[in-house]
Amino acid sequence: MDRNPSPPLPSRDEEEEEGAGGDCIGSTVYSKHWLFGVLSGLIQMVSPENTKSSSDEEEQQMELDEEMENEICRVWDMSMDEDVALFLQEFNAPDIFMGVLAKSRCPRLREICVGILGNMACFQEICVSISSDKNLGQVLLHCLYDSDPPTLLETSRLLLTCLSQTEVASVWVERIREYPAIYDSICFIMSSSTNVDLLVKIGEVVDKLFDLDEKLMLEWIRNGAVQPLDQPQEDAEEQPVFKIVPCVLEAAKQVRSENLEGLDVYMHVLQLLTTVDDGIQAIVQCPATGKDTWNLLFDLVCHEFCQSDDPPIILQEQKTVLASVYSVLSAIFASQAEQEYLKIEEGKHLPLIDSLIRVLQNMEHCQKKPENSVDSNTEETKKSDLTQDDFHLKILKDISCEFLSNIFQVLTKETVAQGVKEGQLSKQKCSCAFKNLLPFYSPVIEDFLKILHEVDKTLADDLEESFPSLKVQT
């Protein structure tokens, strides 16, 4: 047979039933009989008599019949409707798709089947049912070993959907923990893929996993730190290689210029890593990894995000990624005493100071309440949005102030003199820094003022006039 059979013609009784709406799926206009026909075609495709083939026919199995592809793509579109998704569930469609995924070698067919399951999993009842099927779970996780990017993308989307459902998230975390090879597969994707959509989605999966389960995050951090059993004794003291960080960095570099949300995801993954000591060590212990991380993040905040020629409102778009980047930089900076590679040259602190103060200046602009902008019909919505914005801006402010105070503590007289000369430590910028750092970081500001008195007494006196509580005892 050259093509899949068409859906059977309805009988007179069926036609009458259809006229009364009996053939429609739920409240939709989609036909049950047509859908039965497509699913029957799928069953035939993976039936034993059709899967036993010669080597010449195996190549043909890699391709999907055009008519069948069109029909199953319609099912994919239809499955976004809850009535259709529930009908597919009742018809045991997940079992059919599992059979296809287990037996078919056709990438396009596998992609579509996972995509349909991903749409169905958007509905909680079906997501719980899919997640409780251990065999289906194994088959779906096995799709992460696939070499086809579209299939990997749909698999990642399905996983993220399930991990976002509180009822079943722990089930998937435990399954992933049971399959150590998933770590290798995800690391391989992050380190080698050029598909931005796939990288963003796989990053969201990793971010969700680490957010849900610190134990799993620690396991993945340590996976790359295991010394080979046959390692020569003379190499035993070398620092272990932590694979997760270089892979995350490579993915971040790949999505950097094309997808801000994707970069935000990978920066948050790095931030989550720094919440545990093993994660910080994974970044800083290997000199190459530490330098690579520092250089990428330094470049982002000093040359890309929140620049002097950007409108202040840009901070609203970049606030979450900036918070993550500053948090990671701050964690690395705090560990630099033991890391010779991170001995920052004189003057290298100044671009960071400039970036941090600019963010604080823009924050003041963003937090100003616009005049005559309240519409009575949308007042509650705007109030909710403002509260959310204020929340994220407060997080960014707290992180920025802590990092800025840490940098101020290591400034030398030479660096301060350079900053005053070049404008990073002008009166306006110092005033902004003081206003945000006081009173919590008063000792830091007082020590900075002592150095400033030696460099530029007039500027120091002006700042003391503006902040009387900081009069330096001489």
N, C-alpha and C positions, 0 to 999 in steps of 0.2 A: 504494500500500500504506500503510495507516494506522499500522502498527507494524512493528518489526523482526521478521524471521522467527525462529521458535523453532528451537532446535538440532534437527538431523535425528534422527528416531527410529532407535534402534540396530537392526541386523539381528540374526537369531538368533545368528550367529557372534559378533557384537559383545556380545550379551547374555551369552553364555557366557564371553567374555573378561572382561566386566565382573564376572561372578560370581567370577572368579579374581583380581579386583583389577586387571585390565589397563587399565581406563579411568581408574584413579586416577593422579593426578600424584604421582610419587615415593611417599613414605610417607604422603601426605595422603589425605583422603577426597574431594578435589575432582575433578570430572569433566573429563577432557580434551575430550570431545565438547561439553560445555556451554561450555567456554572457547573452543573453536574457533568455536562459533556466535556468541558475543559479539564476538570479533575480526573475524569475517566481516561482522557488522553494521557495525562501525566502518569497514571497508574500503568497504562500499557507501555509507556516508555521505559519504565524500570522493572517490568515484569521479567521473570527468568528467561523466557524464550527470546526476549529482545536484548537482554544484557549479555547473552552468550554470543560472541561475534568473533570473526577472524580479524587478523591484524589490519587487513585492508579496510574493514568496516569500522575499526576503532577510530580512525581519523574522522569518519563521518559523524560519529557520536559526539565529537567535540563541537559540532555545529548544531544550531537549533533551527528547525524548520520555520520559515518566515511566518507562515500562518499561525503555527503554534506559539511563536514568540509574541505575535500581535495579541493573541487571545489571552495568554497568561499575563502579559503586560497590562491588559485591561483589568484582570483580576487584581493585579498589584495596585492599580489606581483605586479600584473599588474597595479594597481592604482597608482604606482609611475611614470608611463609613462603619460605625459601630454595629449596625444591623448586619452588614455583610460579614464583618469580622466574627460576630457571634454565630452566624450561619455556618461559616467555614469551620468554626470550632465544633459545632454540633455534627458536622459532616466528617469529623476527624481529619480535616485537612492537614493539621500539623504532622500527623503520622505519614501522610502522603509525602509531604515536603521532606520529612526525615528520610524516607526511602530514597527520594531523589538525591538528597545530599550524600547519602551513604553509597549510592551506586553510580550516579551520573558523573561523567568526566567533562560535561559541557559547562564551561565557565559562566556563560550568559544565563543558563538555566539555573545554576546554583545561586548566582547573584539574585535573580528574581525571587526564588523560593525563600532565601533568607530575608529579602526585602519585604515580602508579604508577611512573614512571621514578625518582622520588626514593626510593621504597621499594626498587626493584631495585638502585639505586646503593649501598645500604647493604652489599651483598655485594661483596667486593673484585674477584672475577673479572669480574662484570658491570660494576662501576664502571670498570674498565680498558677494557672493550669499548665502553661508552658514550662514554668520554672520548676514545677513539682515533678515533671517527667525527666527522670534521671538519664534515660537513654537519649532523649532529644537534647538534653543539656550537654552530654558528651559529644554528640555529633556537631552541635553548634560550636563548642569550644574547639573542636578539631578543625573547624573552618578557619581558625586563626593561623593555621599552618599553611593555608592556601597561598598560591603565588599570584593569584589574580587580584589586582587592586580593587576593582569594583566589588568583588565578593568580600574582601577584607573590610571595605568601607561599610557595607551593609551589616556585616557581622559585628563590627564595632558599634554601629548605631543600635543594633538590637541589644548588645550587652549594656550599653549606657542606659538604655530605656529600662532594663530590668534592674540595674544597680541603683536607679533613681526611685524604684518602688520600695518603700520601707519594709513591706511584708516579705519580700523575697531577696533583698539585697544580700543578706548574710549567706543565703544558699549559694549564690553565685561566687561570693568571696571564697567560701570554703571549697567550691569546685575548682576555682582557679588555683587555690593553694595546693590542691591535689595533683595538679599537672605542672611540674616545674618547667617543662618545655615551653609553656606559654610565655614565661619571662623572656626566654631566648628569642621567641618569635616576635614579641613586642619590641624588644631591644633592636632586633634586626630591622624591623619596619622603621623605627624612629631614626636609626643611624644610616639607612640606605635609601629610603623612599624619597621620591621627588614629587609625589602626589600630595599637594597641599591639603585637599579635602580629607584625605585619609590620615595625614599626619595630625590635623586638628582633631579629628574624631578619636584617634587612638590616644592622643594626649588627654582628651576629656575622660577617657576610660581610666587611664593611669591616675589622673587627678582625683577621680571619684574613688578609685580603689584605695589610694593613700589616705584620703579624707575619711573613708569608712573604717579602715583597719590599719592601725599603726603597726601591728604585728606583721602583717603582710609586707608593709613598706620596709620594715627592718630586714625581713627575709630577702627582699629584692636588693636592698643595699648590700647585704652580706654575700649574696650570690656571686658577685664579681670579685669578692675579696678572698675566696677560697684558694689556698695554695695547691697546685697540682701535687699529687702524691709522689711523683717521680722527679720533683724539682731538685736540682743539685744543691748540696749543702751550702756551697759558697754563695748561692743566691737567696738563701732562706731569709736573710734579714732585709731584703729589698721590700719597699712599700708595695702592698697589694694593689692590683688594678681594680677599681670600682667601675664596673661597666655602666651602671645606670646613669651616672652623671654625664659622661661623654655622649651617650645616646640622646639624652634630653637636650643637651646643648646643640647637637647636630640638627635635631628636629627644629629647635628654636631658630637656628640660623636659616633653615630652609623656609620657614613660614614668615620670617621677620618682615620682609618687604611686601608680602602679599596679603597677610591676614592678621590684623591687630588682635582680634579675639583669640586666634590660635597662639600668638606670642604670649598673650595674657595667661592662657592655660599653662603653657610650659614654664613661665615665670612662677606661677603659683605652685607647680610641681616642685620646683627648686626651693621655694619658700617652705613647703611642707617638709622637704628633706632636712632643712635647717632646724626644724622643731625637735629633732633628736640628735644626740651627740654623734652617733654613728653617721648620720647624714652630713653633718658639718665636716667630719673627718673624711667622708667620701669625696668632698669637694676639695679640701685643703691639703690632705696628706700627700697626694700625688702632685708634684710641682706643675706638670704640664696641664693637668685638669684644673688646678687652682688658678693658674695664669689665664687659661682659656675662659674660665667662668668670669673672673674679674674683668678681663679685657672686653668681653662681650657686653656685660652689664654696664661697665663704665662708659662704653661707647654709646649705649642706648640712652643713658640719662644725660650725658654731656654733649652729644651731637645729634640726637634724634628727637627725644621727647621734651616737650615744654621748653622750646627754644625761645630766645629773646625776641624773635620776629613773629612768634605765634601769638594769636589773640589769647588773653587770659582764660577765656572760657574753654580752651582746648583741654584744660585740666579735668573737666567733667568727663571727657572721653577717655582720658588716660589715667584717671585716678587709681583704678584697681591694679593695673600693670605696674605703675610707678611704685605703689605700696609694696608689691612683691619684690621688685628689683631693689629698692632701697633696703628692704628687710634682709635680703640675701647679701648684698654688699656690706651691710652693717655686721652681719654674722661673720663674714670673712674677715672684715676689718678688725673685729674684736679678737680674732684668733691669730692676728698677724705677728704677735710677739714671738711666737714659736716658729714662724714661717719665714725663712730668709728670703724666699722668692718674692715675698710681698712687701719688702722694704721699699716703700714708695719714695721716689725721688723728690727732692725739694721742689715745691711748686705744684706737684701733682695733686695735692689736696685741693688746690684752689678751684679747679673746674667743678669738683664735687660740691664745694661750698657754694659756688655760683649757682649750680643747678638746684641745690636744696633751698637756698634763699629765694630763688625765682619761683619755685613751687609754693613756698609760704606766702610770697607776695600775690601770686595768682589766686591762692586760696582765699585771701581777704577779699579780692574782687568777686569771686564766685559766691561768697557767703553774704554779699550785700543783697538786701531784699529789693527786687525791682519795683519801681513805683507804678501805680495805676495799671497793674497787670492782673488783678484778681477778677476773674469772671465768676459770678455767683453760681453758675451751672457747673463749673469745674473746680470749685474751691477745694473740695475734699480731695480730689485727685491730685491737685497741685500740692496740697499739704502733705499727702502721702509720699509723693515723689521727692519733695524737699527733705522730708525726714530721712528717706533712704539716701539721698545725696549727702546730707549732713553726716550720716553714719559713716559712709565710705571716706568722706573728706576728713573726718575726725581720725579714722584709722591711719590715713596717709599723714596727717599732721603729727600724730604721736610717733610714728616710725621715723619721719623726717627729723623731728626735734631730737630724738635719741641719737640718731646717726650724726647729726650736726654737732651735738655736744661732744660726742666721742672724737670727732675730727678736731674740734677746737682744743681738746685736751693735749693733742700731740703737736700743735703748731709751734714752730720755732720762731725766733725773732726775725730770721731771714725770710721765712715764708710770709709772715705778717707784713713785713716791709714790702715784699713783692706784691702781695694782695692789695695793699693800700695804693701802691703805685699804679697797678693795672686796673683797679676799680672793683675787684671782687669784694673788697672790704671797705667800700665807701661808707660815708655816714648813713646814707639811706638804707643800704643793705645791712649794715651792722645794727641799725635801729630796728629793722624788721626782725633780724635774728634775735635780738635782745627781747623784743616784745613777745616773741613766741617761746623763748627758752626760760624766761622768768615767770614765776619764782622758782620753779622746780630745779633748774640747773644754775642757781645763783653762784655756787662755788666755781663752776666752770667759767662763767662770764667774768667773775672777779679776777681769776687768774689770767684770762685773756686780756683784760684791761691793763693789768700790770705790764704785760709785754707791749701792749699798744702805747702805753705812756713812754716807753723807751724809743719807740719807732716814730710816733707822731703825737706829741703831747697835746696839740691843739684839738685834734680829732678826739682823743681820749677825754679831754675836758668837756668838749661839746656833748659827748655821749653821757658823761656823768651828769651834766646839767639836765639832760632829757630823762635820765633814770637816777634820781637822787639817792635811791637806796644802795647804789653801787659805788659811792664815794670810796676811792682807794686810799687807805691809810698810808701816808708816805713819811 
